[in-house]
Amino acid sequence: MKRAPIFFSLLPALLIIGLLFVGGLLLAAIESLGYYAPTGEANFTLAHYAALAGDRELLYGLGISLAVATVSTIVSAAVGLALALSLRDVARRSKLLRVLLQSPIAIPHLAMAVVLIDILSSSGLIARVAFAAGLIHAPAQFPALIHDRFGIGIILTYIVKESPFIAVMVLAMLTRIGDEYEVAARILGASRWQRLRHVTIPLIAPALVSASLVVFAFTFGAFDVPFLLGRTYPAMIGVVAERRYLSVDLADRPEAIAIAVILSVITAMLVWMYLRIANRLIGIERPTIF
């Protein structure tokens, strides 16, 4: 019996993705262009996008989102890579270690944010321990790591959450490729650093880049953690869009939808640029969609 083409096997999933994601994106684009029934708009217009051109809050939000996403992704990738390389031999033998490494992935981002508030805030665990040890005169003197201007609490949350995810992805790649290439390089006289630089990193680069790309795209447009741990102003772009969409004035909603559309376009552009850079540096083949 002849097998059906793989396209037909993927068709149910593609239909769901197309309906929920692509359909939602197209609907948002239409509403941002002047076809928003709740406010009576029914004519094509770029007024909502024009209003955002000089919006200082939006520009600040874009800058903060880009900075937080970049730092979170780079540090998470470095920590995840270090974890995977240092635990690769132990993880093969210990099922418990693999479970412990995967457990942070199952914790919701909001739950992790609440945990970090209890630990890092001026009334949190570390501040109280420092006060009890005489390192500070009052818990309020503890450095502000929550609701701070640099988004340190947000970045730490993503590092704690996403580093294990990247480590698991890299470990899976390391398990699949095995040790043969590294053993051959060692026999030929390559040092540990040379094996890492010229053998291991290129082999695991697809998994590392793919996982980092997921982390960057998620972090750049996130709302929940920045809303809980970030400042009210300036806020990350996801918070700006959500706050305007929930405004009591319905006239603010098309503008909020326009911000969401801009966020989607910028994310797609950054992903495209990221993949081009990765292709040049480590030779990863780019998906045909880009």
C-alpha positions in Angstrom: 0.0 0.0 0.0 1.4 3.4 -1.0 2.1 5.8 1.8 0.3 9.1 1.8 2.5 12.2 1.3 3.8 13.7 4.5 1.9 16.9 3.7 -1.4 15.1 4.3 -0.1 13.7 7.6 0.7 17.2 8.7 -2.4 18.8 7.3 -4.5 18.7 10.6 -1.7 20.5 12.5 -1.1 22.9 9.7 -4.8 23.8 9.6 -4.9 24.5 13.3 -1.7 26.6 13.2 -3.1 28.5 10.1 -6.4 29.2 11.8 -5.1 30.2 15.2 -1.8 31.9 14.3 -2.0 33.1 10.7 -5.7 33.9 10.9 -5.3 35.8 14.2 -2.3 37.8 12.7 -4.3 38.7 9.6 -7.3 39.7 11.7 -5.1 41.9 13.9 -3.5 43.5 10.8 -7.0 44.3 9.3 -8.2 45.8 12.6 -5.1 48.0 12.9 -5.7 49.3 9.4 -9.0 50.9 10.2 -11.5 48.0 10.2 -12.4 47.8 13.9 -16.1 47.3 14.5 -16.3 48.2 18.2 -15.2 51.8 17.5 -17.2 52.1 14.2 -14.1 52.2 12.0 -14.7 50.9 8.5 -12.2 52.7 6.3 -8.6 51.9 5.4 -6.2 54.2 7.3 -2.6 54.2 8.5 -3.4 56.7 11.3 -2.8 54.2 14.1 0.6 53.4 12.8 1.4 57.1 12.2 0.4 57.8 15.8 3.0 55.4 17.0 5.8 56.9 14.9 6.8 59.5 17.6 5.5 57.5 20.6 8.3 57.7 23.1 6.8 55.0 25.3 6.8 52.6 22.3 10.4 53.5 21.4 11.6 52.9 25.0 9.6 49.6 25.1 11.3 48.4 21.9 14.8 49.3 23.2 14.2 47.6 26.6 12.7 44.5 25.0 15.6 44.2 22.6 18.1 44.6 25.4 16.4 42.2 27.8 15.9 39.6 25.1 19.5 39.8 23.9 21.1 39.6 27.3 18.8 36.8 28.5 19.4 34.8 25.3 23.2 35.2 25.4 23.6 34.4 29.1 21.0 31.5 28.9 22.9 30.0 25.9 26.2 30.3 27.6 24.9 28.7 30.9 23.0 26.0 29.1 26.0 25.1 26.9 28.2 25.0 30.0 25.7 22.8 31.8 25.3 20.4 28.9 29.1 20.0 28.4 29.8 19.6 32.0 27.0 17.1 32.7 27.0 15.1 29.5 28.8 12.1 30.9 26.8 12.1 34.2 23.5 12.7 32.4 23.9 9.5 30.3 24.1 7.4 33.5 21.8 9.2 35.8 18.1 9.4 35.0 17.6 11.5 38.2 19.9 14.2 36.9 18.0 14.4 33.6 14.8 14.7 35.5 16.2 17.5 37.7 17.6 19.3 34.7 14.2 19.2 33.0 12.1 20.2 36.0 12.6 24.0 35.7 11.1 23.7 32.2 7.8 22.5 33.6 7.5 25.5 36.0 5.4 28.3 34.6 7.2 31.6 34.1 4.9 33.4 36.5 5.6 30.9 39.2 9.3 31.4 38.7 8.9 35.1 38.8 7.0 34.9 42.1 9.8 32.7 43.6 12.4 35.2 42.6 10.3 38.0 44.2 10.4 36.1 47.4 14.2 35.6 47.1 15.5 38.9 45.5 13.2 41.7 46.6 14.1 44.1 49.4 11.9 42.1 51.8 13.0 38.7 50.3 15.1 35.9 51.6 18.5 37.2 50.6 17.9 40.7 52.0 16.8 39.3 55.3 19.8 37.0 55.5 22.1 39.9 54.7 20.4 42.0 57.4 20.7 39.2 59.9 24.4 38.7 59.1 25.0 42.5 59.6 25.9 43.1 55.9 23.3 45.8 55.6 21.6 48.0 58.2 18.0 47.3 56.9 16.5 45.0 54.4 15.5 48.1 52.3 19.2 48.7 51.7 19.4 45.6 49.6 20.1 46.5 45.9 16.9 46.8 43.8 16.7 43.7 41.6 12.9 43.8 41.2 11.2 46.6 39.4 14.6 48.1 38.6 15.6 50.2 35.6 17.8 47.6 34.1 15.3 44.7 34.2 17.7 42.5 36.2 14.8 40.6 37.8 13.3 39.9 34.4 16.6 38.8 33.0 17.4 36.5 35.9 13.9 34.9 35.6 14.5 34.0 32.0 18.1 32.8 32.7 16.9 30.4 35.4 14.0 29.2 33.2 15.6 29.0 29.8 19.1 27.8 30.6 17.9 24.2 31.5 15.8 24.2 28.2 18.9 25.0 26.2 21.0 22.5 28.1 18.4 19.8 27.4 18.4 20.6 23.7 22.2 20.5 23.5 22.4 17.3 25.6 20.0 15.6 23.2 22.3 16.6 20.3 25.4 15.5 22.1 23.8 12.1 22.8 22.8 11.7 19.1 26.3 12.5 17.7 28.2 10.5 20.2 31.9 10.7 21.0 33.4 9.4 17.8 34.4 12.7 16.3 35.9 14.0 19.5 37.8 10.8 20.1 39.2 11.0 16.5 40.3 14.6 17.1 42.0 13.6 20.4 43.9 10.8 18.7 45.1 13.2 16.0 46.5 15.4 18.7 43.9 18.1 19.1 43.9 19.8 22.5 40.7 20.1 24.6 40.1 23.6 23.5 40.7 22.7 19.8 38.2 19.8 20.1 35.6 22.1 21.7 36.1 24.9 19.2 36.5 22.9 15.9 34.5 19.7 16.6 32.0 19.9 19.5 30.6 23.5 18.9 30.0 23.1 15.2 28.3 19.7 15.8 25.9 21.0 18.5 25.5 24.5 16.8 22.1 23.6 15.2 20.6 22.7 18.5 22.1 25.6 20.3 21.0 28.2 17.7 17.5 26.7 17.4 17.0 26.8 21.2 18.5 30.3 21.5 16.2 31.5 18.7 13.1 30.2 20.6 14.3 31.9 23.8 14.9 35.2 22.0 11.6 35.3 20.2 9.7 34.3 23.3 11.5 36.8 25.6 11.3 39.7 23.1 7.5 39.7 23.0 6.8 38.4 26.5 4.2 40.1 28.8 3.7 38.1 32.0 7.2 38.3 33.6 7.9 41.9 32.5 4.4 42.9 33.8 5.1 41.3 37.2 8.8 42.2 37.7 9.3 45.3 35.5 8.7 49.0 35.9 5.4 50.6 34.9 7.3 53.1 32.8 9.3 52.5 30.7 8.0 49.0 30.1 8.7 46.2 27.6 6.7 46.4 24.4 4.5 43.5 25.3 3.4 45.3 28.5 2.8 48.5 26.5 0.5 46.7 24.0 -1.4 44.8 26.7 -2.0 47.9 28.9 -3.3 49.9 25.9 -5.5 47.1 24.7 -7.1 46.8 28.2 -7.7 50.6 28.4 -11.3 51.6 29.2 -11.2 53.7 26.1 -12.0 51.5 23.1 -10.3 54.0 20.8 -6.9 52.9 22.2 -7.4 49.3 21.1 -6.6 49.6 17.4 -3.3 51.4 18.4 -2.6 48.5 20.8 -3.3 46.0 18.0 -0.9 48.0 15.7 1.8 47.7 18.3 1.2 43.9 18.4 1.5 43.7 14.6 4.7 45.8 14.7 6.0 43.4 17.4 5.3 40.4 15.1 7.0 42.0 12.1 10.1 43.0 14.2 10.3 39.5 15.7 10.2 37.9 12.2 12.9 40.3 10.9 15.1 39.6 13.9 14.7 35.9 13.4 15.6 36.3 9.8 18.7 38.3 10.7 19.7 35.9 13.4 19.5 32.9 11.0 21.5 34.7 8.4 24.3 35.5 10.9 24.2 31.9 12.2 24.5 30.6 8.6 27.5 32.7 8.0 29.3 31.9 11.3 28.6 28.2 11.6 27.0 27.2 8.3 23.5 26.4 9.6 21.1 26.0 6.7 18.2 28.5 6.9 14.6 27.3 6.6 13.1 28.1 3.2 10.4 30.3 4.7 13.2 32.8 5.4 
